[in-house]
């Protein structure tokens, strides 16, 4: 099922530009707080708690005023409250707000008043003096404010006659504890089309605060008010919200510009340059200074790759030209000999043997060229090998194999035997090629000197022969370049040797000194 869904998504996935994906991602991240504020009721919780805080402030002021106006403490319930100020018996510590629209239960609408006892005379007297303050407060805050006596009977703030002692918040206040509850608002009617998204639209916040004189609860201030609706709150805060949205969009535009200059635009330019390089009409440009560090590194890698491809292309062109030239001469000779033998069947035996010998020599040269070309191809395709080799032992083996009574090999070795990360067969083949070239050039002795740096072994090979002319040293490692063509040289030995060494992360060069010196550098084992 999941596999089918993935296949369907892949088949219908639109082609999007990188800047579109990045902008959409930034926009979604920027919009997440707004969605969270609405759908997780973060903003709505703030509105409800703000309403509760207003009711707490009003209740604190009214209860303190009532306590100041109340006669001497009459008999009543002892308050089980927590004194906030220590020596101030008229201060009640309101509990921290725990209202959360996702978890706080919403109770039924406030029920009608119950039948209760006649209000106490002291409460009626205080209500008469407090009513103007209650009316002024109600007209300003639009909150419902009801004054109850110590039995929960209504004294002021409502035309109803009876008691609210059965309400849980009033019962808590009569016990000396301020209490806040959420109740449904039966008079609510939806005004906005999307008001169903708001959970706080159809509720009222009810807050009951005890009036304490001495250590007795003498009455309760019962306040209630509808919380600011979500959409009304958004409308009232529209300026701040609009400013926040504008700021976020401005930051998105700035970030999109930075990303465009740092990522998308350099990638597009690199793609165009790569296509131009592939068609042979361009090169990889320098990256923009505003491009990201990784993109600049990508430019550098592409430039190196393009240069390597160009070198390889030139190498293949030159190599193909050299191969065709090297094969053309012996093939022409063989074909000429065959035609002569066909055209002159009565050719003298001595001439026939001479032509056949020439054809056979050319065929052997072709076979040798093919073999050496295969060796060169294997050398070019060789992979690095971490085989550990004692270089001194390889040098000793080469010297024992190639030196004769008329051709000596001297090894200037080190006190410490160097261990290199190159196959012994590779190092032996390269050294044997260099020593054999010296002997073929007319040298009578070869000196091999070892030295090391922190990371590499350096092997210098020189001889007492005539050496390589300075004019030829630049072409010495080119395939098919040889000064011994008349003696059967193919010009591939040094090219193969260099490829073998370079495949093992080493190098083979010829020095610029008057004495011809070949230098092999290869990594030391750690």
C-alpha positions in Angstrom: 0.0 0.0 0.0 2.7 2.4 1.0 4.8 1.4 -2.1 1.8 2.1 -4.4 1.3 5.5 -2.7 4.9 6.4 -3.3 4.8 5.3 -6.9 1.7 7.4 -7.5 3.3 10.4 -5.8 6.5 10.0 -7.9 4.4 9.8 -11.1 2.4 12.9 -10.3 5.2 14.9 -8.6 5.5 18.3 -10.3 8.8 19.6 -11.5 9.8 22.4 -9.2 12.6 24.9 -9.2 15.0 24.9 -6.2 14.1 28.5 -5.4 10.4 27.5 -5.4 11.0 24.6 -2.9 13.2 26.9 -0.7 10.6 29.7 -0.7 7.8 27.3 0.1 9.8 25.8 2.9 10.6 29.2 4.4 6.9 30.3 4.0 5.7 27.2 5.7 8.1 27.6 8.6 7.2 31.2 9.0 3.5 30.4 9.0 3.7 27.6 11.5 3.6 29.9 14.6 0.4 31.5 13.2 -1.2 28.1 12.6 -0.2 27.0 16.0 -1.6 30.2 17.6 -5.0 29.5 16.0 -5.3 25.8 15.9 -3.5 25.0 19.1 -5.4 27.8 20.8 -2.3 29.6 22.0 -3.6 33.0 21.1 -7.1 32.1 22.3 -5.8 30.9 25.6 -4.0 34.2 26.0 -7.3 36.0 25.5 -9.1 33.9 28.1 -6.3 34.3 30.6 -6.3 38.0 30.0 -10.0 38.1 30.8 -9.4 36.2 33.9 -6.6 38.6 35.0 -9.0 41.5 34.5 -11.7 39.9 36.6 -9.1 39.0 39.3 -8.0 42.7 39.4 -11.6 43.9 39.6 -12.5 41.4 42.3 -9.5 42.3 44.4 -10.4 46.0 44.3 -14.1 45.5 45.0 -13.5 42.9 47.8 -10.9 45.2 49.4 -13.4 48.1 49.2 -16.2 46.1 50.7 -14.0 44.9 53.5 -13.1 48.5 54.3 -16.8 49.5 54.3 -17.9 46.5 56.3 -18.9 46.9 60.0 -17.0 45.0 62.7 -16.6 41.4 61.7 -19.9 39.6 62.4 -20.2 35.9 63.2 -19.4 33.9 60.0 -17.3 31.2 58.5 -13.6 31.1 59.4 -11.5 31.6 56.3 -9.3 28.8 55.3 -7.2 31.1 53.1 -3.5 31.7 52.6 -2.5 35.2 53.7 -0.5 36.9 51.0 1.0 39.7 52.9 1.7 38.1 56.2 0.3 40.8 58.5 -2.4 41.9 56.1 -5.5 39.8 56.8 -7.4 41.3 53.9 -5.2 39.9 51.1 -6.0 36.6 49.5 -3.4 34.9 47.3 -5.2 34.1 44.0 -4.2 30.7 42.7 -2.0 30.7 39.5 -4.2 30.5 36.4 -4.6 27.0 35.2 -7.1 27.7 32.5 -6.4 25.9 29.2 -9.0 25.6 26.6 -7.7 22.2 25.6 -7.9 20.7 29.1 -10.1 22.8 31.4 -13.6 21.5 31.5 -16.4 23.8 30.4 -19.3 23.6 32.9 -22.9 24.1 32.2 -24.5 27.6 32.0 -24.9 29.3 35.4 -28.2 27.8 36.8 -31.0 30.0 38.1 -30.7 31.3 41.6 -31.9 28.9 44.4 -34.2 29.8 47.2 -32.1 31.2 50.0 -32.3 33.0 53.4 -32.9 36.7 53.7 -29.6 38.6 53.2 -27.9 39.8 56.4 -28.5 43.4 57.3 -24.7 44.3 57.4 -24.3 43.0 53.9 -27.3 45.0 52.8 -25.9 48.1 54.3 -22.5 47.6 52.7 -24.2 46.9 49.3 -26.0 50.2 49.5 -22.8 52.1 49.8 -20.9 49.8 47.3 -23.6 49.8 44.6 -22.4 53.0 42.9 -18.9 51.6 42.7 -20.2 48.3 41.3 -22.3 50.2 38.7 -19.4 52.4 37.6 -17.1 49.4 37.3 -19.7 47.4 35.4 -20.3 50.2 32.8 -16.6 50.4 32.1 -15.5 46.8 32.1 -18.8 45.3 30.9 -18.5 42.5 33.5 -21.3 41.1 35.5 -20.7 41.9 39.2 -22.8 40.4 42.0 -22.3 40.9 45.7 -23.2 37.9 48.0 -23.4 37.7 51.7 -21.8 35.1 53.9 -24.5 32.6 53.1 -24.3 33.1 49.3 -27.5 35.1 49.1 -27.6 37.9 46.5 -27.2 41.4 48.0 -26.4 43.6 45.0 -25.7 43.5 41.3 -28.7 41.4 40.2 -32.4 41.8 40.1 -32.9 38.1 41.0 -33.6 37.1 44.6 -32.1 34.0 46.0 -28.8 32.3 46.6 -25.8 31.1 44.5 -24.3 29.1 47.3 -24.7 25.9 45.2 -22.2 27.1 42.7 -18.8 25.5 43.0 -16.9 28.7 42.6 -19.1 30.4 45.3 -18.6 27.5 47.7 -14.9 27.8 47.2 -15.0 31.5 47.9 -17.1 31.0 51.0 -14.4 28.7 52.2 -11.9 31.5 51.7 -10.4 30.5 48.4 -10.7 32.5 45.2 -11.9 30.3 42.3 -12.2 30.6 38.5 -14.4 28.4 36.3 -15.5 28.3 32.7 -19.2 28.1 31.9 -21.2 28.0 28.7 -22.9 31.3 27.7 -26.5 30.5 26.8 -27.1 34.0 25.3 -24.3 33.6 22.7 -25.2 33.7 19.0 -22.6 33.2 16.3 -21.6 36.4 14.4 -18.7 35.3 12.2 -18.8 32.6 9.5 -15.7 30.8 10.9 -16.5 31.3 14.5 -16.8 27.6 15.0 -13.0 27.5 15.0 -13.1 29.4 18.3 -13.8 27.4 21.5 -13.9 30.4 23.7 -16.6 32.2 21.7 -19.5 30.6 23.6 -18.1 30.6 27.1 -17.9 33.0 30.0 -15.2 33.3 32.7 -16.6 33.2 36.2 -14.5 34.4 39.1 -15.5 34.4 42.8 -13.4 36.2 45.4 -14.1 36.2 49.2 -14.6 39.3 51.3 -12.7 38.8 54.5 -12.9 40.9 57.6 -10.6 39.8 60.3 -10.4 36.0 59.9 -14.1 35.6 58.8 -15.6 35.4 55.3 -18.4 38.0 55.3 -19.3 37.9 51.7 -18.3 37.1 48.1 -17.8 39.2 45.0 -18.9 37.1 42.0 -17.8 38.4 38.6 -18.2 37.0 35.1 -17.5 38.1 31.6 -17.2 36.7 28.1 -13.6 36.3 26.9 -12.6 38.3 23.8 -13.6 36.2 20.8 -10.8 34.9 18.6 -11.8 36.9 15.6 -12.6 40.0 17.5 -9.2 39.7 19.2 -7.6 39.3 15.8 -9.5 42.3 14.6 -8.6 44.4 17.6 -4.9 43.5 17.2 -5.0 43.8 13.4 -2.3 46.4 13.4 0.2 44.4 15.3 -0.7 41.2 13.4 -0.4 43.0 10.0 2.9 44.5 11.1 4.2 41.0 12.1 3.0 39.5 8.8 4.7 42.3 6.8 7.9 41.8 8.8 7.9 38.1 8.2 7.3 38.5 4.5 10.0 41.1 4.3 12.4 38.7 6.0 11.3 35.9 3.7 12.1 38.1 0.7 15.5 38.9 2.1 16.2 35.2 2.9 15.0 34.2 -0.6 17.4 36.7 -2.1 20.3 35.5 0.0 19.5 31.8 -0.9 19.1 32.8 -4.5 22.5 34.5 -4.6 24.2 31.9 -2.4 22.7 28.7 -3.8 20.2 28.6 -6.7 21.7 31.2 -9.0 25.3 29.7 -8.7 23.9 26.3 -9.4 22.0 27.5 -12.5 25.2 29.2 -13.7 27.2 26.0 -13.0 24.7 24.0 -15.0 24.9 26.3 -18.0 28.7 26.3 -17.8 28.7 22.5 -17.6 26.6 22.2 -20.7 29.0 24.6 -22.5 32.0 22.6 -21.4 30.3 19.4 -22.6 29.8 20.9 -26.0 33.4 22.1 -26.1 32.5 25.8 -26.2 33.3 27.0 -22.7 34.9 26.6 -19.4 33.8 26.5 -15.7 33.7 30.2 -14.5 34.9 31.4 -11.2 32.1 31.2 -8.6 30.3 34.3 -7.3 31.7 35.6 -4.0 28.2 35.4 -2.6 27.9 31.7 -3.3 27.9 29.3 -0.3 31.2 27.7 0.6 30.0 24.3 -0.5 28.9 25.7 -3.9 32.3 27.4 -4.3 33.9 24.0 -3.6 31.6 22.4 -6.2 32.8 25.0 -8.7 36.4 24.1 -7.9 35.6 20.4 -8.2 33.9 20.9 -11.6 36.8 23.0 -12.8 39.3 20.3 -11.9 37.1 17.7 -13.5 36.7 19.8 -16.7 40.5 20.2 -16.8 41.1 16.5 -16.3 38.6 15.7 -19.1 40.3 18.2 -21.4 43.7 16.7 -20.7 42.4 13.2 -21.2 40.7 14.3 -24.5 44.0 15.7 -25.8 45.8 12.7 -24.6 43.4 10.4 -26.5 43.6 12.5 -29.6 47.4 12.5 -29.6 47.5 8.9 -28.6 45.2 7.9 -31.4 47.3 9.8 -33.9 50.5 8.2 -32.5 49.0 4.7 -32.7 47.9 5.2 -36.3 51.3 6.5 -37.2 53.1 3.6 -35.4 50.9 1.0 -37.0 50.9 2.5 -40.4 54.6 2.0 -41.2 54.9 -1.8 -40.4 51.5 -2.5 -42.0 52.6 -0.7 -45.1 55.8 -2.7 -45.2 53.9 -6.0 -44.7 51.4 -5.1 -47.4 54.1 -4.1 -49.8 56.0 -7.3 -49.3 52.8 -9.4 -49.8 52.0 -7.5 -53.0 55.6 -8.0 -54.4 55.4 -11.7 -53.5 52.0 -12.0 -55.3 53.1 -10.1 -58.3 56.4 -11.9 -58.7 55.9 -15.6 -58.1 59.2 -16.3 -59.8 61.1 -14.1 -57.4 64.6 -15.4 -56.6 64.7 -17.4 -53.3 67.1 -15.0 -51.7 64.9 -12.0 -52.4 61.8 -13.9 -51.2 63.5 -14.8 -48.0 64.5 -11.1 -47.5 61.0 -9.8 -48.1 59.5 -12.5 -45.8 62.1 -11.6 -43.1 61.1 -7.9 -43.3 57.4 -8.8 -43.1 58.1 -11.1 -40.1 60.1 -8.3 -38.3 57.2 -5.8 -38.9 54.7 -8.4 -37.6 56.7 -8.9 -34.5 56.9 -5.2 -34.0 53.1 -4.9 -34.3 52.7 -7.7 -31.8 55.1 -6.0 -29.4 53.2 -2.7 -29.9 49.9 -4.4 -29.1 51.4 -6.0 -26.0 52.8 -2.8 -24.7 49.6 -0.9 -25.5 47.7 -3.5 -23.3 50.3 -2.9 -20.6 49.8 0.8 -20.9 46.0 0.4 -20.7 46.3 -1.7 -17.6 48.6 0.8 -16.0 46.2 3.7 -16.8 43.3 1.7 -15.2 45.2 0.5 -12.2 43.7 1.2 -8.8 45.6 2.4 -5.7 46.8 -0.5 -3.5 47.8 -0.3 0.1 50.2 -3.2 0.0 53.2 -2.5 2.2 56.6 -3.0 0.5 60.2 -2.9 1.7 61.8 -0.7 -1.0 65.4 -1.7 -0.1 64.6 -5.4 -0.7 63.1 -4.5 -4.1 66.2 -2.5 -5.1 68.4 -5.4 -4.1 66.4 -7.8 -6.1 66.6 -5.6 -9.2 70.3 -5.1 -8.8 70.9 -8.9 -8.4 68.9 -9.6 -11.5 70.2 -7.0 -14.0 73.8 -6.3 -13.1 76.5 -8.2 -15.0 80.3 -8.2 -15.1 80.2 -5.2 -17.6 77.2 -3.4 -16.0 77.2 -2.5 -12.3 74.4 -1.2 -10.1 75.2 0.7 -6.9 72.6 1.3 -4.2 73.0 4.1 -1.7 70.5 3.0 1.0 69.3 4.4 4.3 70.0 3.2 7.8 66.3 2.7 8.3 64.6 0.4 5.7 61.8 2.5 4.1 58.3 0.8 3.9 56.1 2.2 1.1 52.5 1.7 0.1 53.0 0.4 -3.4 53.0 -3.2 -4.7 56.5 -4.7 -4.9 55.8 -5.9 -8.5 55.0 -2.3 -9.6 58.1 -0.8 -8.0 60.3 -3.6 -9.4 58.9 -3.2 -12.9 59.5 0.6 -12.9 63.0 0.3 -11.6 63.8 -2.5 -14.1 62.6 -0.3 -17.0 64.8 2.6 -15.9 67.9 0.4 -15.4 67.3 -1.4 -18.7 67.0 2.0 -20.5 70.3 3.0 -19.1 72.0 -0.2 -20.3 70.5 0.2 -23.8 71.7 3.8 -23.9 75.3 2.7 -23.4 75.8 3.2 -19.6 78.2 0.9 -17.7 77.1 1.7 -14.2 73.8 2.9 -12.5 73.5 4.6 -9.1 70.2 4.3 -7.1 70.0 6.6 -4.1 67.3 6.6 -1.5 66.1 9.5 0.6 62.9 10.2 2.6 60.8 13.1 3.8 58.0 13.0 6.4 55.5 11.4 4.0 57.4 10.2 0.9 60.3 8.0 -0.3 62.4 9.5 -3.1 64.4 7.2 -5.4 67.0 8.8 -7.7 68.3 6.8 -10.6 71.3 8.1 -12.7 74.0 6.5 -14.8 77.3 7.2 -16.5 75.9 7.1 -20.0 75.5 9.9 -22.6 72.1 10.9 -21.0 69.0 12.2 -22.5 69.4 15.4 -24.6 67.8 18.5 -22.9 65.7 19.0 -26.1 64.1 15.5 -25.7 63.4 15.6 -22.0 60.0 17.3 -22.4 58.7 14.5 -24.6 60.4 11.6 -22.9 57.2 10.3 -21.2 55.0 10.7 -24.3 53.7 7.4 -25.7 55.7 6.2 -28.8 58.5 8.7 -28.3 61.8 6.9 -28.6 65.4 7.5 -29.9 65.9 3.7 -30.3 63.3 3.0 -32.9 65.9 1.3 -35.2 66.8 -1.1 -32.4 63.2 -2.1 -31.7 62.2 0.5 -29.1 58.5 1.2 -28.8 58.6 4.4 -26.8 56.0 3.0 -24.3 58.2 1.9 -21.4 58.5 5.2 -19.6 54.8 6.0 -20.3 53.8 2.7 -18.7 56.1 3.3 -15.8 54.7 6.7 -15.1 51.1 5.5 -15.2 52.0 2.6 -12.8 53.6 5.0 -10.3 50.8 7.7 -10.6 48.1 5.0 -10.0 49.8 4.4 -6.6 49.6 8.2 -5.8 53.3 8.6 -6.6 55.2 10.4 -9.4 58.0 9.7 -11.9 59.9 12.7 -13.3 63.3 13.6 -14.9 65.4 16.2 -13.2 66.7 19.3 -15.0 70.4 18.7 -14.0 73.1 18.0 -16.6 73.3 14.4 -15.5 70.2 12.6 -16.5 68.4 11.6 -13.2 65.0 9.9 -13.0 63.2 10.6 -9.7 60.5 8.3 -8.2 58.4 9.6 -5.4 56.0 7.3 -3.6 54.1 7.5 -0.3 55.6 6.0 2.9 53.6 3.6 5.0 52.3 4.9 8.3 
